[in-house]
Amino acid sequence: MDYPFTPIPFTQVKIDDDFWSKRIRTNHKVTIPISIEKSEETGRIDNFAIAGGNAEGEFCSEYPFDDSDVFKIIEGAAYSLQIFSDTKLENKIDSIINLIGDAQEEDGYLLTNRTITGENSHNWIGKKRWEKVDDLSHELYNLGHFYEAAVAYYQATGKRKILDIAIKSADLVDRDFGYGKIENWPGHQEIEIGLVKLYRITGEKRYLDLAKFFLDIRGKGTGDKKTYNQSHLSVTEQTEAVGHSVRTAYMWTGMADVAALTGDKEYVDAISKIWEDVTFKKLYITGGIGAVGGHEGFGGAYELPNENAYCETCAAIANVFWNYRMFLMTGDAMYIDVLERSLYNNVLSGVSLSGNSFFYANPLESNGQHERSEWFGCACCPSNISRFIPSMPGYIYAQKGKSIYVNLFVPGSAVFELPKGTIKLTQESNMPWNGRIVFTVQTENKTKAALHVRIPGWASENPVPGDLYEFTNKTKSAPVFKINGNEVVPKYENGYAVFERNWHPDDKAEVIFPYEIRKIKAHPNIEDDRGKVALQLGPLVYCAESADYDDPYIFDMFLPESNNLSFGFRPDKLGGLNTIYGEASVRKLGEGPDKGEIFPVKFTAIPYYAWAHRGKGQMMVWIPDSEETVRPAPGLTDLHTMQPCRKNERKTWTISIPPAGAKLKKYGLKEPAAIISAF
Ligand SMILES: [Zn+2]
């Protein structure tokens, strides 16, 4: 028993594009090496050396869970080594694994903080093993990441050492925890996912049972942390997303895995209800989850502030994990709509284009206070990025029997073993920069298969399932489908266009999605988005950023619904991307005689993932759509010298503040002629 839909592992998928390939290469060349370097600088690696008796010293780093960052980096390196041959990296990881092996205690216990400090261990982990396991000890969280790393590295290299360390550890956890033993749950979920992976690779059912135990034993929490770590109710009684978002999204991911392997319908019911709560009421347009910084987690329904949005990078990654599993359970494309939104927007925003700086929180609005950091004391996000990016091709395709599922539109190819033959499917496109995709089927003989091509939300009439967001403009055209150049009408099923036929060698299926600028309105209950519009083009959500404007103050800009916008590819900009451009307006809110006057401004928006690469400045995803919702610009008194245009003079108005160039430039208006033509 397992998921009815089978993922095509990234090792069977070859990417041949200019978007993801760059990211994966940068992750290999930059993100993984600097993550190792930072782990060395901060003592994370030394902790293993000291715990294992290979070096002298105190616990070197800040948090008791710092081991987990190293584990995630190993997992990322394992994935990356399946794409790039890199002996130096492999040797480095081998040497770290040796240190981890030495740091493991005789009976399998693995947590450097306790091994090094003994009874003087960090306050969060208590004096004895597992004593604060349901609180902040992170002992089991740490191990979950270790098991994931062990499985990945063993699969990548065939080297058993790390897997054996993991098995020894899991056997100890299995001896200590369970009904009639320690009946307690992890304060930070994650081990459930790790144990399932360990079960899948070893076939040892005790690990699956243990994962289920850690879920089922949850629910008797007390005190103020019970919702923070989702121990307020049993996992099957939980119907709403509460508390720390990474904890809970890992929990839902683990529940999906265990349900797939055990057939537990109650788990499926619970996470389906929670999925609706998240997607219908608590999801950012960027695919981010976890609005509130204080507890790094969910707020109430529709509580989605922009400037203070937390949207942790780890939570967006966890949202991808979870939604992918919801798809694997159901075959429904709506889960991929959420996955794609998180992936192309919140996840990608979490790491710079150069791969060496990171966002922990990913706000949807900035007043110039945000920029990516080289590293964090709590370094969960960079290490999570380093492991996620190389595994990304694994989310593109799936299969069920003779049905091939294309979930994401990324040029490249994949091989499918079908009941009656093998098909290599090649995907060609310029995604995410236009919507035309050509699939070529390579097969030795004619082969019967059903090609399911996802119709993404951005190419139809709903950005995401539910009514949290809606497009205000309909697409000008419907998707067009062709087989070998002839237009066809496919069957539709669960959000996919289905082409079922006997495929001949070199048959082509072509899909042309309407690739248009979509304007999005939020549910009126989202206070911060009222009277504002967001823009999306393909899978990418856009934002306006100061760097594209001569005046860095852009919060007084608004974009009337009726304004026509265009887009175009800019190969020179931020690694190459489509910008959206056109005209917006600025409403002056000073106290001068021209108070309330409205001026045109050249409008530019860039994909959200690309913001914060050009210095600090204002940024907004949700742009006021009328003069009513703009925010006053401080310090604009100098602009009061501008002669306001009179409505009946608009065709001929001029700015009468010579030398006015500097002021005009503040609003992106380089030439008076541009103003005139704008009316
Ligand atoms: Zn994080």
Residues whose N, C-alpha, C, O or C-beta is under 5 A from the ligand:
A	BS01	ZN	E312 C314 C380 C381
